[in-house]
Amino acid sequence: MSFDTSRDLRAALVKLFPDFGAEPADEPESYHRVVMDLAPFVTRYLEQGSPRTAEAFGELVSGMVGAGGDQENAIETCLLEHASQLRCDDLLRPHLDDRTRRALR
């Protein structure tokens, strides 16, 4: 799964995590901005969501890594590299493909 624009990414995240729609985007949209806006809340969203939501989010994350370019860079630098600090690594790991799992820290 890749996205044509950062707004498409935000819309997909709001569909998965409806509360994310309430979080303001205070800077111009970019893939990095969207993932940075999500990062502080992702653990809570995953803990409170269904197993299917976690699976769908894992597919979204793996899709962004697979897309390469700005999408891969945003998801790796703004989420995967900080997953253990955010305490979402164990929640994400089972739902990621092998390539994405290797980027998880």
C-alpha positions in Angstrom: 0.0 0.0 0.0 1.5 3.3 -1.0 -0.1 6.8 -1.2 -0.2 9.4 -3.9 -0.1 12.2 -1.4 0.5 12.8 2.3 -3.2 13.8 2.5 -4.1 10.3 1.3 -1.9 8.8 4.0 -3.7 11.0 6.7 -7.1 9.9 5.4 -6.1 6.2 5.6 -4.9 6.7 9.1 -8.1 8.5 10.1 -10.0 5.6 8.7 -8.0 3.2 10.9 -7.8 5.5 13.9 -10.8 7.8 14.0 -9.4 9.8 16.9 -6.4 10.8 14.7 -8.8 13.0 12.8 -9.0 15.2 15.9 -5.3 15.7 16.0 -4.4 19.0 14.3 -1.9 19.2 11.5 -0.1 22.4 12.4 2.4 22.4 9.6 2.2 21.9 5.8 1.4 18.3 5.0 4.2 15.9 4.1 4.6 12.2 4.8 7.0 13.1 7.6 4.6 15.5 9.2 1.7 13.0 9.1 3.8 10.2 10.7 5.2 12.7 13.3 1.7 13.7 14.2 0.7 10.0 14.6 3.8 8.8 16.6 2.8 10.1 20.0 -0.6 8.4 19.8 0.1 5.2 17.9 0.7 3.0 20.9 -2.6 4.0 22.5 -4.4 3.5 19.2 -2.9 0.0 18.7 -3.6 -1.0 22.3 -7.2 0.2 22.1 -7.9 -1.1 18.6 -8.9 -4.5 17.4 -6.5 -7.1 16.1 -7.7 -6.3 12.6 -6.8 -2.7 13.1 -3.3 -3.6 14.1 -3.0 -5.9 11.1 -4.2 -3.2 8.7 -1.8 -0.7 10.3 1.1 -3.2 9.8 0.2 -3.6 6.2 0.1 0.2 5.8 3.6 0.6 7.4 5.0 -2.3 5.3 3.5 -0.7 2.2 5.2 2.6 2.9 8.5 0.9 3.4 8.0 -1.0 0.1 7.0 2.2 -1.7 10.5 3.6 -1.1 11.4 7.3 -1.4 9.8 9.8 0.9 7.2 7.3 2.2 9.9 4.8 3.3 12.0 7.6 4.8 9.1 9.1 6.7 7.9 5.8 8.2 11.4 4.6 9.1 12.7 7.8 10.6 9.6 9.0 12.3 8.1 5.7 13.6 10.2 2.5 13.1 13.4 3.9 14.4 11.6 5.0 17.6 9.2 2.1 18.0 10.8 0.8 21.2 10.9 4.3 22.7 7.2 4.7 21.8 6.6 1.2 23.2 4.8 0.0 20.1 7.5 -2.3 18.7 5.9 -5.5 20.2 2.4 -4.4 19.0 3.7 -3.8 15.5 6.2 -6.6 15.0 3.7 -9.5 14.3 2.0 -7.4 11.6 5.1 -6.3 9.5 6.7 -8.0 6.6 10.3 -9.2 6.9 11.8 -6.1 5.3 9.9 -3.7 7.5 10.6 -5.8 10.6 14.3 -5.3 10.0 13.8 -1.5 10.1 12.1 -1.8 13.5 14.2 -0.5 16.4 
